């Protein structure tokens, strides 16, 4: 009987370590040496299970975008039939909804995108997908409202949320969370009632 392979398990271990290194050191600073140390695996095992650094970055990016899409899909599916935008705002601004490590990773990817056009395109698509989540909720709640106005409000809601989220690695920021939540609801209120 063949031995069970550890390749899938090791691959996830390596990608988790790479994610931690990106959060801590940025994309450029997530070296194979640091990943090896973080994963507690020899560098040859990283190459064997994932590949060279370029292949590691590609696998990490694929996983990052897949997970983001899964989260957004889940959010869409769990929004109520009415008042979708308010429910989305309430969910995003609830205590503990944000993962500080993923905030650091997404910030690191945005910073790296300044020097990597392909990554910049991916991050813009990622941002468009997030804005689209708000736009779709607003369209459902305010079907007779001009699409340009809905887009502006969706963009503003994203901006408020991303500003708040960017501060979560600092630790508890409950005053900012509360004020940002209230600002998002006030902006939503500019559209009137559904």
N, C-alpha and C positions, 0 to 999 in steps of 0.2 A: 504494500500500500504506500503511495507517495506521501511524503511529508507535506503538511499544509503550509502554504506559502505565507510569509509575513509581509510580502511586498505591498499590499493594499494598506495594511496597518502602518507599516514603516513610512509609506508615502504620506499618509495623513499626519503622522508624527513630524515628518520633515516640513510639510506645508504649515503646520501649526507653529513650528519653530521659526520658519521664515516669516510668518505673519508677526510673531512677537518681535523679531529683529527689525522688520519694517516699521512697526509701531515705535520701537525704541531708537533706531538709527536712521530711519528713512530708507527709501528704496536703494539708493546708491550705497548706503552703509550696511546693508544686509548682505554681508559677504559670506562665502561658503564656510570660511573659518568660524564666523560667529554663529551661523546656522548649525554647524557641526557641534559647537559647544552647547548651544541652546537645546538641541535635540539629543545631546549626549550620544552621538553616533560619529563614527569615523567618516571623514570626507569621502572615501571610496564608497561607503554605503549610501551616501547621498547621491553620488553619481549613478550607482547601480540601480537605485529605487526611483529616482526622478530624472537624473541626467545632469548636464552641465548647468552653469548658472543661468544661461538664456532659457533653457528648458524649465528650470525651476521657476524663473520669473513668469514664463508663459503658463505653467500649471497653476501657480498662485493666482495670476490674474483671472484665469478661467474660473477658478473656485470662488474668487471674490465676486465676480459678476454673476455667477450662477446663484450664489447665496443671496445676493442683493435682489435678484429677480424673484427668487422664492419668497423672500420676506414681503416684497411688494405685492406679489400675487396673493399671498396669504392675507395681507391687509385688505386688498380689494374684496376677496371672498368673504371676509368676516365683517364688513361694514354693513350696518343696518339698511333697510330699504329706504328709510327717510333720514334726513339730517346726516348724510354721509360725511360731509365736510367737518361738521362739528364733532362727530364721533372720531374722525381721523385726528383732528387737533387734540382732542381729549386723550386719545391713546398715545400720541407722540410725546405729549408733554407730561405724561404721568411719571412719577418718580421711578427710576430704575429702567425706563424704557430704552435708554441709550446705553450702548456698550462702549465705555471709554477706550478700550483697545481698538475697536473698529473705527471709532472717531479718529484716533491717531493714524490708523492705516489709511483711511480715506484722505486725510489731510496730507499724509506723505505722498500718496499717489497724485493728488492734485499738484503738489509742489514739484514732483518729478515730471509731470506733464508739461511743465514750462519748457523742458529741454527735449521732450520726446513727442513729436507730432502724432504718432500712432496712439500713444497713451492719451494724449490730449483729446483725440477723437473719441476714444472709448469713455473717457471721463465725462465728456460733454453728453454722450448718449446716456450714460448713467444718470446724469443730472436731468436730462430731458425725461427719462423714465420716471424719476421722482416727481418732477413738476407735473407730468401727465397723470400721476396718481391723484394729485390735488385737482387738476383740471377735470378729470372724469367725475370725481365726487361733486364738484361744483356744477357741472353740466346736469347731473342727475337732480341736484337740489334746486337749481335755478334754470330750468330749461328754456325760459323765454329771455334770458339775459344775453346780451351781445357777447360773442366768443372772445373778442379782444379784451373786454372788461374782465371776463372770467380768467383769461390768460394772465392779465396783470395781477389780479388778486391771488391766483395760484402761485405766481412767481414771488409775490410778497410774502405769502405764507411759508414758502420754501425758505426764503431769506431769513425770516424770523426764526424758523426752526433750526436752520443750519448755524445761525449765529449762536443760539442757545447751546446747541449740541457741541459746537467747537469749544465751549468752556467746560464741558462735563469732565474732561480729564483733570481739572483742577480740584475735583472733589465736590462735595455737596454745594450746589449753587441754587438753593431753593428759592431765594428772592428773585434771581434771574429767571428761573423756571416759571414761577408764578406770574411775573410781569410779562414774560414772553407769551405765555398761554393767554393772558388777558389781551395782549396786543393782537394776537392772532384772531381771537374771537371778535375783537373790535373791527379788524379789517374784514372779517367775514360778514359782520353786521352791515358793512357798507353796501352789500348786495340786496338788502331788504329781507323780506320773508319769502320762504319757498312756496 
